[in-house]
Amino acid sequence: MKDPQRTKLRRLLKYWGAIAGICADMQCEIAEYDGLLAAAEGETKNADLAEAYRRRIMEVTREVQKLTALQGSLSAAVAALPVEQQKVLNFRYRKNYEWEKVARLMLYSRTTVRRFEAAAITALCQSVNFEASFCTLGWENRQFGSREEALA
């Protein structure tokens, strides 16, 4: 297994954990634009502005749909793993817990939960389509050095 592939998958899993929050923020943005659109539609001089709001609402809606589909496909891939591996990935990447907390919650040593995670990463590397996932996110040729950069 190539190490860069494992790094990409971990980056993707970190993003998977943040998708729900990102989509919630995007839904708020859509609601704001809906309000602006309603105000702009009342005046004929704002027709161009109303059209710009409609386009932005459609763009954000498509992005939410893409992210939701990505989250669903990653969740399905994780659901196919053994229960211990699923729990480790959910605690680590969806809840963003430190390794010590994951180990404590699962009643295993830190080394054991890290082994569960490594086994899960190995299994997922064989089942996740990286190119499609990264293209969905617009990450085809980007390199990230931190969680913040990956989530930016």
DSSP file with accessible surface (Angstrom, degrees, kcal/mol):
  #  RESIDUE AA STRUCTURE BP1 BP2  ACC     N-H-->O    O-->H-N    N-H-->O    O-->H-N    TCO  KAPPA ALPHA  PHI   PSI    X-CA   Y-CA   Z-CA
    1    1 A M              0   0  111      0, 0.0     2,-0.2     0, 0.0   121,-0.0   0.000 360.0 360.0 360.0 130.6    0.0    0.0    0.0
    2    2 A K     >  -     0   0  154      1,-0.1     4,-1.5     2,-0.0     3,-0.2  -0.522 360.0-138.7 -74.4 136.3    1.4    3.4   -1.0
    3    3 A D  H  > S+     0   0  108     -2,-0.2     4,-2.3     1,-0.2     5,-0.2   0.893 101.9  57.2 -63.0 -40.7    1.9    5.8    1.9
    4    4 A P  H  > S+     0   0   89      0, 0.0     4,-2.5     0, 0.0    -1,-0.2   0.882 104.5  54.0 -60.0 -31.6    0.6    8.8   -0.1
    5    5 A Q  H  > S+     0   0   59     -3,-0.2     4,-2.3     2,-0.2    -2,-0.2   0.916 108.1  48.3 -67.4 -40.0   -2.6    6.9   -0.7
    6    6 A R  H  X S+     0   0   35     -4,-1.5     4,-2.4     2,-0.2    -1,-0.2   0.896 111.3  50.9 -66.1 -39.4   -3.1    6.3    3.1
    7    7 A T  H  X S+     0   0   60     -4,-2.3     4,-2.2     2,-0.2    -2,-0.2   0.922 109.9  49.9 -63.8 -43.2   -2.4   10.0    3.7
    8    8 A K  H  X S+     0   0   58     -4,-2.5     4,-2.5     1,-0.2    -2,-0.2   0.909 110.4  50.3 -61.7 -42.4   -5.0   11.0    1.1
    9    9 A L  H  X S+     0   0    0     -4,-2.3     4,-2.8     2,-0.2    -2,-0.2   0.921 109.2  50.1 -64.9 -42.5   -7.5    8.7    2.7
   10   10 A R  H  X S+     0   0   60     -4,-2.4     4,-2.1     2,-0.2    -1,-0.2   0.909 111.2  50.1 -61.6 -39.3   -6.9   10.1    6.2
   11   11 A R  H  X S+     0   0   24     -4,-2.2     4,-1.9     2,-0.2    -2,-0.2   0.920 110.9  49.0 -63.2 -42.6   -7.4   13.6    4.7
   12   12 A L  H  X S+     0   0    0     -4,-2.5     4,-2.6     1,-0.2    -2,-0.2   0.906 109.5  51.9 -65.1 -39.7  -10.6   12.5    3.1
   13   13 A L  H  X S+     0   0    0     -4,-2.8     4,-1.9     2,-0.2    -1,-0.2   0.879 106.6  53.6 -66.0 -36.7  -11.8   11.0    6.4
   14   14 A K  H  X S+     0   0   68     -4,-2.1     4,-0.7     2,-0.2    -1,-0.2   0.923 111.5  45.8 -61.7 -42.0  -11.1   14.3    8.2
   15   15 A Y  H >X S+     0   0   22     -4,-1.9     3,-1.1     1,-0.2     4,-1.1   0.909 106.5  59.5 -66.6 -40.1  -13.2   16.0    5.7
   16   16 A W  H >< S+     0   0    1     -4,-2.6     3,-0.6     1,-0.3     4,-0.5   0.896 103.3  53.1 -53.7 -40.1  -15.9   13.3    6.0
   17   17 A G  H 3< S+     0   0   19     -4,-1.9    -1,-0.3     1,-0.2     4,-0.3   0.752 112.3  44.1 -68.0 -23.7  -16.2   14.2    9.6
   18   18 A A  H <X S+     0   0   19     -3,-1.1     4,-2.2    -4,-0.7     3,-0.3   0.542  86.1  92.6 -98.9  -7.1  -16.7   17.9    8.8
   19   19 A I  H <X S+     0   0    0     -4,-1.1     4,-3.1    -3,-0.6     5,-0.3   0.881  81.4  55.6 -59.6 -41.4  -19.2   17.5    6.0
   20   20 A A  H  > S+     0   0   60     -4,-0.5     4,-2.1     1,-0.2    -1,-0.2   0.931 111.6  44.0 -58.7 -44.6  -22.4   17.8    8.1
   21   21 A G  H  > S+     0   0   41     -3,-0.3     4,-2.2    -4,-0.3    -1,-0.2   0.895 113.2  51.1 -66.9 -39.4  -21.2   21.1    9.5
   22   22 A I  H  X S+     0   0   37     -4,-2.2     4,-2.3     1,-0.2    -2,-0.2   0.929 110.9  48.3 -63.5 -44.4  -20.2   22.4    6.1
   23   23 A C  H  X S+     0   0   15     -4,-3.1     4,-2.4     2,-0.2    -1,-0.2   0.884 108.9  53.9 -65.0 -37.2  -23.5   21.5    4.6
   24   24 A A  H  X S+     0   0   52     -4,-2.1     4,-1.9    -5,-0.3    -1,-0.2   0.924 109.2  48.5 -62.6 -42.5  -25.4   23.1    7.5
   25   25 A D  H  X S+     0   0  117     -4,-2.2     4,-2.0     1,-0.2    -2,-0.2   0.901 111.0  50.7 -62.7 -40.2  -23.4   26.3    6.9
   26   26 A M  H  X S+     0   0   35     -4,-2.3     4,-2.5     1,-0.2    -2,-0.2   0.873 106.5  54.3 -66.9 -35.6  -24.3   26.1    3.2
   27   27 A Q  H  X S+     0   0   99     -4,-2.4     4,-2.3     2,-0.2    -1,-0.2   0.890 107.4  51.2 -64.9 -37.1  -28.0   25.6    4.0
   28   28 A C  H  X S+     0   0   75     -4,-1.9     4,-2.3     2,-0.2    -2,-0.2   0.906 108.8  51.4 -63.7 -40.6  -27.8   28.9    6.0
   29   29 A E  H  X S+     0   0   51     -4,-2.0     4,-2.5     2,-0.2    -2,-0.2   0.918 108.9  50.6 -62.4 -42.1  -26.2   30.6    3.0
   30   30 A I  H  X S+     0   0   16     -4,-2.5     4,-2.5     1,-0.2    -2,-0.2   0.926 109.2  51.4 -61.5 -42.9  -29.0   29.3    0.8
   31   31 A A  H  X S+     0   0   59     -4,-2.3     4,-2.0     1,-0.2    -1,-0.2   0.903 109.2  50.7 -62.1 -40.3  -31.6   30.6    3.3
   32   32 A E  H  X S+     0   0  132     -4,-2.3     4,-2.3     1,-0.2    -1,-0.2   0.933 111.7  46.9 -61.8 -46.2  -29.9   34.1    3.2
   33   33 A Y  H  X S+     0   0   64     -4,-2.5     4,-2.9     1,-0.2    -2,-0.2   0.850 107.5  57.2 -66.4 -32.5  -30.0   34.1   -0.5
   34   34 A D  H  X S+     0   0   81     -4,-2.5     4,-2.5     2,-0.2    -1,-0.2   0.923 108.5  47.1 -61.3 -43.1  -33.6   33.1   -0.6
   35   35 A G  H  X S+     0   0   46     -4,-2.0     4,-1.9     2,-0.2    -2,-0.2   0.919 113.6  46.9 -63.6 -43.6  -34.4   36.1    1.6
   36   36 A L  H  X S+     0   0   78     -4,-2.3     4,-2.5     1,-0.2    -2,-0.2   0.894 111.5  52.2 -64.7 -38.9  -32.4   38.4   -0.7
   37   37 A L  H  X S+     0   0   17     -4,-2.9     4,-2.6     2,-0.2    -2,-0.2   0.926 107.0  52.1 -63.6 -44.0  -34.1   36.9   -3.7
   38   38 A A  H  X S+     0   0   66     -4,-2.5     4,-0.7     1,-0.2    -1,-0.2   0.909 112.8  45.6 -59.7 -40.8  -37.5   37.5   -2.3
   39   39 A A  H >< S+     0   0   66     -4,-1.9     3,-0.5     1,-0.2     4,-0.3   0.900 114.5  47.8 -69.1 -39.5  -36.7   41.1   -1.7
   40   40 A A  H >< S+     0   0    5     -4,-2.5     3,-1.2     1,-0.2     6,-0.3   0.827 103.3  61.0 -72.9 -30.6  -35.1   41.6   -5.1
   41   41 A E  H 3< S+     0   0  106     -4,-2.6    -1,-0.2     1,-0.2    -2,-0.2   0.751  92.8  67.4 -69.0 -21.2  -38.0   39.9   -7.0
   42   42 A G  T << S+     0   0   69     -4,-0.7     2,-0.5    -3,-0.5    -1,-0.2   0.706  97.8  58.1 -71.6 -18.0  -40.3   42.6   -5.8
   43   43 A E    X   -     0   0   93     -3,-1.2     3,-1.3    -4,-0.3    -1,-0.1  -0.947  69.7-150.1-120.2 130.8  -38.6   45.3   -7.8
   44   44 A T  G >  S+     0   0  140     -2,-0.5     3,-1.3     1,-0.3    -1,-0.1   0.811  96.1  64.1 -67.9 -28.3  -38.2   45.2  -11.6
   45   45 A K  G 3  S+     0   0  168      1,-0.3     3,-0.3     2,-0.1    -1,-0.3   0.666  97.5  58.5 -70.5 -12.9  -35.0   47.2  -11.5
   46   46 A N  G <>  +     0   0   42     -3,-1.3     4,-2.8    -6,-0.3    -1,-0.3   0.088  66.8 116.1-102.4  23.7  -33.3   44.3   -9.5
   47   47 A A  H <> S+     0   0   60     -3,-1.3     4,-2.2     1,-0.2    -1,-0.2   0.900  78.1  48.0 -60.6 -42.4  -33.9   41.6  -12.1
   48   48 A D  H  > S+     0   0  144     -3,-0.3     4,-2.1     2,-0.2    -1,-0.2   0.899 112.6  49.0 -65.8 -39.7  -30.2   41.1  -12.7
   49   49 A L  H  > S+     0   0   73      2,-0.2     4,-2.3     1,-0.2    -2,-0.2   0.922 109.7  51.7 -65.3 -42.4  -29.5   40.9   -9.0
   50   50 A A  H  X S+     0   0    2     -4,-2.8     4,-2.4     1,-0.2    -2,-0.2   0.906 109.2  50.7 -61.3 -41.2  -32.4   38.4   -8.6
   51   51 A E  H  X S+     0   0   84     -4,-2.2     4,-2.5     2,-0.2    -1,-0.2   0.903 108.5  51.8 -64.4 -38.8  -30.9   36.2  -11.3
   52   52 A A  H  X S+     0   0   35     -4,-2.1     4,-2.3     1,-0.2    -2,-0.2   0.911 109.8  49.8 -63.9 -40.1  -27.5   36.3   -9.6
   53   53 A Y  H  X S+     0   0   40     -4,-2.3     4,-2.6     2,-0.2    -2,-0.2   0.915 109.7  51.1 -64.1 -42.7  -29.1   35.2   -6.4
   54   54 A R  H  X S+     0   0   90     -4,-2.4     4,-2.2     1,-0.2    -2,-0.2   0.919 110.4  49.2 -59.8 -43.8  -30.9   32.3   -8.2
   55   55 A R  H  X S+     0   0  129     -4,-2.5     4,-2.6     2,-0.2    -2,-0.2   0.919 111.4  48.9 -62.3 -42.8  -27.6   31.2   -9.7
   56   56 A R  H  X S+     0   0   83     -4,-2.3     4,-2.6     1,-0.2     5,-0.3   0.914 109.3  52.2 -65.7 -40.1  -25.8   31.3   -6.4
   57   57 A I  H  X S+     0   0   19     -4,-2.6     4,-2.5     1,-0.2    -1,-0.2   0.928 111.4  47.4 -60.4 -43.3  -28.6   29.3   -4.7
   58   58 A M  H  X S+     0   0  100     -4,-2.2     4,-2.5     2,-0.2    -2,-0.2   0.911 111.6  50.7 -65.4 -41.9  -28.3   26.7   -7.5
   59   59 A E  H  X S+     0   0   88     -4,-2.6     4,-2.1     2,-0.2    -2,-0.2   0.938 113.6  43.9 -60.5 -47.9  -24.5   26.5   -7.2
   60   60 A V  H  X S+     0   0    4     -4,-2.6     4,-2.5     2,-0.2    -2,-0.2   0.905 112.0  53.6 -67.2 -39.0  -24.6   26.1   -3.4
   61   61 A T  H  X S+     0   0   41     -4,-2.5     4,-2.3    -5,-0.3    -1,-0.2   0.924 109.1  48.8 -61.3 -43.6  -27.4   23.5   -3.7
   62   62 A R  H  X S+     0   0  124     -4,-2.5     4,-2.4     2,-0.2    -1,-0.2   0.905 110.5  51.4 -62.6 -39.9  -25.3   21.4   -6.2
   63   63 A E  H  X S+     0   0   52     -4,-2.1     4,-2.6     2,-0.2     5,-0.2   0.922 109.0  50.0 -64.2 -42.1  -22.3   21.6   -3.8
   64   64 A V  H  X S+     0   0   12     -4,-2.5     4,-2.7     1,-0.2    -1,-0.2   0.923 110.5  50.9 -61.7 -42.2  -24.5   20.4   -0.9
   65   65 A Q  H  X S+     0   0  121     -4,-2.3     4,-2.3     2,-0.2    -2,-0.2   0.917 110.9  48.2 -63.0 -42.0  -25.7   17.5   -3.1
   66   66 A K  H  X S+     0   0   95     -4,-2.4     4,-2.5     2,-0.2    -2,-0.2   0.931 113.5  46.6 -63.4 -45.7  -22.1   16.6   -4.0
   67   67 A L  H  X S+     0   0    0     -4,-2.6     4,-2.9     2,-0.2    -2,-0.2   0.900 111.4  51.4 -64.9 -39.1  -21.0   16.7   -0.4
   68   68 A T  H  X S+     0   0   72     -4,-2.7     4,-2.4    -5,-0.2    -1,-0.2   0.910 110.9  48.4 -64.7 -40.7  -24.0   14.7    0.7
   69   69 A A  H  X S+     0   0   66     -4,-2.3     4,-2.5     2,-0.2    -2,-0.2   0.918 112.2  49.0 -65.2 -41.8  -23.3   12.0   -1.9
   70   70 A L  H  X S+     0   0    7     -4,-2.5     4,-2.6     2,-0.2     5,-0.3   0.937 111.0  49.9 -62.6 -44.9  -19.6   11.9   -0.9
   71   71 A Q  H  X S+     0   0   33     -4,-2.9     4,-2.7     1,-0.2    -2,-0.2   0.920 111.1  50.4 -60.5 -41.3  -20.5   11.5    2.7
   72   72 A G  H  X S+     0   0   40     -4,-2.4     4,-2.3     2,-0.2    -1,-0.2   0.917 110.9  47.5 -63.9 -41.9  -22.9    8.7    1.9
   73   73 A S  H  X S+     0   0   66     -4,-2.5     4,-2.0     2,-0.2    -2,-0.2   0.912 114.6  45.8 -69.8 -39.2  -20.4    6.8   -0.1
   74   74 A L  H  X S+     0   0    5     -4,-2.6     4,-2.6     2,-0.2     5,-0.2   0.916 112.1  51.9 -68.0 -39.3  -17.7    7.1    2.6
   75   75 A S  H  X S+     0   0   34     -4,-2.7     4,-2.5    -5,-0.3    -2,-0.2   0.901 109.6  50.0 -63.5 -38.8  -20.2    6.2    5.3
   76   76 A A  H  X S+     0   0   64     -4,-2.3     4,-1.0     2,-0.2    -1,-0.2   0.908 110.4  49.7 -65.8 -40.6  -21.2    3.1    3.3
   77   77 A A  H >< S+     0   0   21     -4,-2.0     3,-0.6     1,-0.2     4,-0.2   0.918 112.9  46.7 -64.7 -41.1  -17.5    2.1    2.9
   78   78 A V  H >< S+     0   0    4     -4,-2.6     3,-1.9     1,-0.2    -2,-0.2   0.904 106.2  59.2 -67.1 -38.5  -16.9    2.6    6.6
   79   79 A A  H 3< S+     0   0   62     -4,-2.5    -1,-0.2     1,-0.3    -2,-0.2   0.748  97.0  62.0 -64.0 -21.3  -20.1    0.6    7.4
   80   80 A A  T << S+     0   0   89     -4,-1.0    -1,-0.3    -3,-0.6    -2,-0.2   0.568  90.3  90.0 -80.4  -7.8  -18.6   -2.4    5.6
   81   81 A L  S <  S-     0   0   15     -3,-1.9     5,-0.1    -4,-0.2    39,-0.0  -0.425  94.2 -82.2 -83.7 163.0  -15.7   -2.6    8.0
   82   82 A P     >  -     0   0   68      0, 0.0     4,-2.3     0, 0.0     3,-0.4  -0.258  47.4-107.2 -59.6 153.1  -15.7   -4.6   11.3
   83   83 A V  H  > S+     0   0   81      1,-0.2     4,-2.7     2,-0.2     5,-0.2   0.859 117.0  53.4 -55.1 -43.9  -17.4   -2.8   14.2
   84   84 A E  H  > S+     0   0   75      1,-0.2     4,-2.2     2,-0.2    -1,-0.2   0.911 110.9  47.2 -61.3 -40.6  -14.2   -2.0   16.1
   85   85 A Q  H  > S+     0   0   28     -3,-0.4     4,-2.4     2,-0.2    -1,-0.2   0.905 110.7  52.2 -67.9 -39.4  -12.7   -0.3   13.0
   86   86 A Q  H  X S+     0   0   51     -4,-2.3     4,-2.7     1,-0.2    -2,-0.2   0.934 109.9  49.1 -59.9 -46.0  -16.0    1.6   12.4
   87   87 A K  H  X S+     0   0  108     -4,-2.7     4,-2.9     1,-0.2     5,-0.3   0.918 110.2  50.2 -61.7 -44.1  -16.0    2.9   16.0
   88   88 A V  H  X S+     0   0    0     -4,-2.2     4,-3.0     1,-0.2     5,-0.3   0.942 112.8  46.4 -60.0 -47.5  -12.3    4.0   15.8
   89   89 A L  H  X>S+     0   0    0     -4,-2.4     4,-2.8     1,-0.2     5,-0.9   0.906 113.7  48.7 -64.4 -40.0  -13.0    5.9   12.5
   90   90 A N  I  X>S+     0   0   50     -4,-2.7     5,-2.0    -5,-0.2     4,-0.9   0.934 115.9  42.6 -65.9 -44.2  -16.2    7.5   13.8
   91   91 A F  I  <5S+     0   0   42     -4,-2.9     6,-2.6    -5,-0.2    -2,-0.2   0.930 122.2  39.4 -65.7 -44.8  -14.5    8.6   17.1
   92   92 A R  I  <5S+     0   0   46     -4,-3.0    -2,-0.2    -5,-0.3    -3,-0.2   0.917 131.0  20.4 -74.3 -45.6  -11.3    9.8   15.4
   93   93 A Y  I  <5S+     0   0    8     -4,-2.8    -3,-0.2    -5,-0.3   -76,-0.1   0.797 129.3  37.9-102.3 -31.7  -12.6   11.4   12.2
   94   94 A R  I  <<S+     0   0   93     -4,-0.9    -3,-0.2    -5,-0.9    -4,-0.1   0.868 131.6  27.5 -86.9 -39.9  -16.3   12.3   12.8
   95   95 A K  S   <S-     0   0  117     -5,-2.0    -3,-0.2    -6,-0.2    -4,-0.1   0.534  98.4-135.0 -97.4  -9.5  -16.0   13.3   16.4
   96   96 A N        +     0   0   82     -6,-0.3    -4,-0.2     1,-0.2     2,-0.2   0.847  41.3 169.1  61.3  38.7  -12.4   14.5   16.1
   97   97 A Y        -     0   0   57     -6,-2.6    -1,-0.2     1,-0.1     2,-0.1  -0.537  36.6-111.1 -81.0 150.1  -11.3   12.8   19.4
   98   98 A E     >  -     0   0  120     -2,-0.2     4,-2.2     1,-0.1     3,-0.3  -0.365  33.5-106.0 -71.4 159.4   -7.7   12.4   20.4
   99   99 A W  H  > S+     0   0   13      1,-0.2     4,-2.7     2,-0.2     5,-0.2   0.871 119.1  55.8 -58.1 -38.6   -6.2    8.8   20.3
  100  100 A E  H  > S+     0   0   94      1,-0.2     4,-2.4     2,-0.2    -1,-0.2   0.908 108.8  46.5 -62.5 -42.0   -6.2    8.6   24.1
  101  101 A K  H  > S+     0   0   76     -3,-0.3     4,-2.8     2,-0.2     5,-0.2   0.905 111.1  52.0 -67.9 -40.2  -10.0    9.4   24.3
  102  102 A V  H  X S+     0   0    0     -4,-2.2     4,-2.1     2,-0.2    -2,-0.2   0.947 111.9  47.0 -59.1 -47.0  -10.7    6.9   21.6
  103  103 A A  H  X>S+     0   0    8     -4,-2.7     5,-2.0     1,-0.2     4,-1.0   0.925 112.7  49.0 -61.9 -43.8   -8.8    4.2   23.5
  104  104 A R  H ><5S+     0   0  159     -4,-2.4     3,-0.6     1,-0.2    -1,-0.2   0.926 112.2  47.6 -63.6 -44.6  -10.5    5.1   26.8
  105  105 A L  H 3<5S+     0   0   84     -4,-2.8    -1,-0.2     1,-0.2    -2,-0.2   0.853 116.9  42.9 -66.2 -33.3  -14.0    5.0   25.2
  106  106 A M  H 3<5S-     0   0   20     -4,-2.1    -1,-0.2    -5,-0.2    -2,-0.2   0.513 107.1-125.2 -91.4  -5.2  -13.4    1.7   23.5
  107  107 A L  T <<5S+     0   0  159     -4,-1.0     2,-0.3    -3,-0.6    -3,-0.2   0.868  72.4 113.1  62.0  39.5  -11.6    0.1   26.5
  108  108 A Y  S   <S-     0   0  100     -5,-2.0    -1,-0.3    -6,-0.2    -2,-0.2  -0.863  73.4 -92.0-127.1 169.1   -8.5   -0.7   24.5
  109  109 A S     >  -     0   0   61     -2,-0.3     4,-2.2     1,-0.1     5,-0.2  -0.371  36.7-111.8 -75.8 162.1   -5.0    0.5   24.6
  110  110 A R  H  > S+     0   0  108      1,-0.2     4,-2.2     2,-0.2     5,-0.2   0.896 119.6  54.4 -59.6 -40.3   -3.9    3.4   22.4
  111  111 A T  H  > S+     0   0   87      1,-0.2     4,-2.0     2,-0.2    -1,-0.2   0.912 107.0  50.5 -61.8 -41.6   -1.7    0.9   20.4
  112  112 A T  H  > S+     0   0   33      2,-0.2     4,-2.4     1,-0.2    -2,-0.2   0.929 110.6  47.4 -66.3 -43.7   -4.7   -1.3   19.8
  113  113 A V  H  X S+     0   0    0     -4,-2.2     4,-2.4     1,-0.2    -1,-0.2   0.879 110.2  53.5 -68.4 -31.8   -7.0    1.4   18.5
  114  114 A R  H  X S+     0   0  101     -4,-2.2     4,-2.5    -5,-0.2    -1,-0.2   0.884 108.6  50.4 -66.1 -36.3   -4.2    2.7   16.3
  115  115 A R  H  X S+     0   0  153     -4,-2.0     4,-2.5     2,-0.2    -2,-0.2   0.904 108.7  51.4 -65.8 -41.3   -3.9   -0.9   14.9
  116  116 A F  H  X S+     0   0   42     -4,-2.4     4,-2.3     2,-0.2    -2,-0.2   0.921 111.4  48.1 -59.2 -43.5   -7.7   -0.9   14.3
  117  117 A E  H  X S+     0   0    2     -4,-2.4     4,-2.8     2,-0.2    -2,-0.2   0.922 110.5  50.6 -64.9 -42.8   -7.4    2.4   12.4
  118  118 A A  H  X S+     0   0   33     -4,-2.5     4,-2.4     1,-0.2    -2,-0.2   0.917 111.3  48.6 -62.5 -40.6   -4.4    1.2   10.4
  119  119 A A  H  X S+     0   0   42     -4,-2.5     4,-2.4     2,-0.2    -1,-0.2   0.907 112.1  49.5 -66.1 -38.8   -6.4   -2.0    9.4
  120  120 A A  H  X S+     0   0    0     -4,-2.3     4,-3.0     2,-0.2     5,-0.2   0.921 110.3  50.1 -65.7 -42.5   -9.4    0.2    8.5
  121  121 A I  H  X S+     0   0    0     -4,-2.8     4,-2.5     2,-0.2    -2,-0.2   0.923 110.1  51.0 -61.8 -43.4   -7.3    2.5    6.4
  122  122 A T  H  X S+     0   0   50     -4,-2.4     4,-0.9    -5,-0.2    -2,-0.2   0.942 113.4  44.9 -59.7 -46.6   -5.8   -0.5    4.6
  123  123 A A  H >X S+     0   0   35     -4,-2.4     3,-0.7     1,-0.2     4,-0.6   0.920 114.5  48.0 -64.9 -43.2   -9.2   -1.9    3.8
  124  124 A L  H >X S+     0   0    3     -4,-3.0     4,-2.9     1,-0.2     3,-0.9   0.837 101.2  64.3 -68.9 -32.4  -10.6    1.5    2.7
  125  125 A C  H 3< S+     0   0    6     -4,-2.5    -1,-0.2     1,-0.3    -2,-0.2   0.818 104.6  48.5 -59.0 -28.6   -7.7    2.2    0.5
  126  126 A Q  H << S+     0   0  147     -4,-0.9    -1,-0.3    -3,-0.7    -2,-0.2   0.682 120.7  34.4 -84.1 -18.1   -8.8   -0.8   -1.6
  127  127 A S  H << S+     0   0   75     -3,-0.9     2,-0.4    -4,-0.6    -2,-0.2   0.675  95.4  87.2-112.2 -20.4  -12.4    0.3   -1.8
  128  128 A V     <  -     0   0   17     -4,-2.9     2,-1.2    -5,-0.1     3,-0.1  -0.683  69.0-137.1 -88.8 132.5  -12.5    4.1   -2.0
  129  129 A N     >  -     0   0  102     -2,-0.4     4,-2.3     1,-0.2     5,-0.2  -0.741  22.7-175.4 -86.4  97.0  -12.2    5.8   -5.4
  130  130 A F  H  > S+     0   0   12     -2,-1.2     4,-3.1     1,-0.2     5,-0.3   0.899  77.3  53.6 -62.7 -44.3   -9.8    8.6   -4.6
  131  131 A E  H  > S+     0   0  109      1,-0.2     4,-2.4     2,-0.2    -1,-0.2   0.939 112.5  43.7 -60.7 -45.6   -9.8   10.2   -7.9
  132  132 A A  H  > S+     0   0   45      2,-0.2     4,-2.3     1,-0.2    -1,-0.2   0.926 115.9  48.5 -65.2 -42.4  -13.6   10.5   -7.9
  133  133 A S  H  X S+     0   0    9     -4,-2.3     4,-1.5     1,-0.2    -2,-0.2   0.930 114.6  44.2 -63.9 -44.9  -13.7   11.7   -4.3
  134  134 A F  H  X>S+     0   0    4     -4,-3.1     5,-3.3     1,-0.2     4,-0.6   0.863 112.2  52.5 -71.7 -32.8  -11.0   14.3   -4.8
  135  135 A C  H ><5S+     0   0   62     -4,-2.4     3,-0.9    -5,-0.3    -1,-0.2   0.908 105.0  56.3 -66.5 -39.1  -12.6   15.5   -8.0
  136  136 A T  H 3<5S+     0   0   43     -4,-2.3    -1,-0.2     1,-0.3    -2,-0.2   0.897 113.8  40.5 -56.7 -38.3  -15.9   15.9   -6.2
  137  137 A L  H 3<5S-     0   0   20     -4,-1.5    -1,-0.3    -5,-0.2    -2,-0.2   0.518 113.5-117.0 -88.7  -7.2  -14.1   18.2   -3.7
  138  138 A G  T <<5S+     0   0   40     -3,-0.9    -3,-0.2    -4,-0.6     3,-0.2   0.792  80.7 122.7  75.1  26.9  -12.0   20.0   -6.4
  139  139 A W    > < +     0   0    7     -5,-3.3     3,-1.5     1,-0.2    -4,-0.2   0.164  21.3 129.8-105.3  17.3   -8.8   18.6   -4.7
  140  140 A E  T 3  S+     0   0   86     -6,-0.4    -1,-0.2     1,-0.3    -5,-0.1   0.845  86.4  12.4 -45.5 -50.0   -7.4   16.8   -7.8
  141  141 A N  T 3  S+     0   0  156     -3,-0.2     2,-0.3    -7,-0.1    -1,-0.3   0.098  99.3 117.0-120.7  24.1   -3.9   18.2   -7.6
  142  142 A R    <   -     0   0  113     -3,-1.5     2,-0.4     2,-0.0    -3,-0.0  -0.674  46.3-153.6 -97.2 149.7   -3.7   19.9   -4.2
  143  143 A Q        -     0   0  155     -2,-0.3     2,-0.4     6,-0.0    -2,-0.0  -0.941  11.0-159.1-115.3 142.0   -1.4   19.1   -1.4
  144  144 A F        -     0   0   21     -2,-0.4     3,-0.1     1,-0.1  -133,-0.0  -0.961  16.8-173.1-124.9 141.0   -2.4   19.8    2.2
  145  145 A G  S    S+     0   0   70     -2,-0.4     2,-0.3     1,-0.1    -1,-0.1   0.608  71.2  21.6-105.2 -14.3   -0.2   20.2    5.2
  146  146 A S  S  > S-     0   0   47      1,-0.1     4,-2.1  -135,-0.0     5,-0.2  -0.940  78.5-104.7-148.1 168.1   -2.8   20.5    8.0
  147  147 A R  H  > S+     0   0   57     -2,-0.3     4,-2.2     1,-0.2     5,-0.2   0.905 119.7  55.3 -60.7 -40.6   -6.4   19.8    8.9
  148  148 A E  H  > S+     0   0  138      1,-0.2     4,-0.8     2,-0.2    -1,-0.2   0.903 107.9  47.9 -62.1 -40.5   -7.3   23.4    8.4
  149  149 A E  H >4 S+     0   0   91      1,-0.2     3,-0.5     2,-0.2    -1,-0.2   0.903 111.5  50.9 -66.6 -39.1   -5.9   23.4    4.9
  150  150 A A  H 3< S+     0   0    2     -4,-2.1    -2,-0.2     1,-0.2    -1,-0.2   0.858 115.5  42.3 -66.5 -33.1   -7.8   20.3    4.0
  151  151 A L  H 3<        0   0   45     -4,-2.2    -1,-0.2    -5,-0.2    -2,-0.2   0.509 360.0 360.0 -93.3  -3.5  -11.0   21.8    5.3
  152  152 A A    <<        0   0   96     -4,-0.8    -3,-0.0    -3,-0.5    -4,-0.0  -0.289 360.0 360.0 -73.2 360.0  -10.5   25.2    3.8
